[in-house]
Amino acid sequence: MDAQYKEGLIISLSALAAGTFIYVTFFEVIATERVNEYSNLAQLAAIIAGFSTVAAFQLIEIIID
């Protein structure tokens, strides 16, 4: 198996895995969490805060490297 084919396969499978996680997160977990008795605005703020925290850590890692 040549290196270019192997890299393409790894990228494709990584994209498939990421898409699966995104689907499960947004269409299964968050959808069921929105129909409970808690404030939807507070839940949205927590989701945005969590996403922003992870994104900030990723950016810091990129900057340091």
N, C-alpha and C positions, 0 to 999 in steps of 0.2 A: 504494500500500500504506500503510495508516494505521499510526501509530506503535505502537499497542497490539498489533496483529497482528504487527508486526515484532519487538517485544520478546518476545512469546510464542514466536515461531518461534526466535529466538536462544536463549532459555532451554531450549526443548525440544531443540534440536540440541546445546547444551552438555551437557545431562544425558545424552543418548545417547552423546556422546564420552566423558564421564567414566565412564559405565557400561561402555563398551567397554574402557577402560584398566583398570578394576578387574577385569573378567572375565579379561582376558589376564594380568594380574599374579597374581591368586590361583589361577586354575584351570590356567594353562599354565606359567608360569615357576616359581612357588613349589612347585607339585606335583611338577615334575621335579627341583627342587633338594632336596626332602626325601628322595629315595631314593638319595642318594650316601653316601660313607663318612664324611662329617663329622658332628659332633655336632648332633642336631636342636635341642637346647636352646640351643647357641651360635648356630645359625641363627635361631631364634626371637628370641633376645635382640638380634641384629643387625637384624632386621626391625622390632622394637619401637623400638629406638634410632633407626633411620632415620625411621620414621613420626613419632616424638616430635619429632625435630629439625625436620622439615618443618612439623609442626603448630605448634611454638614460633615458627618464623620467620613463619608466617602470622599468629599472634596478635600478635607484635611489630609487624608491618606494620599490623594493624588498630588497635592501641593508638596508634601514632605518627600515623596519619592521623586 
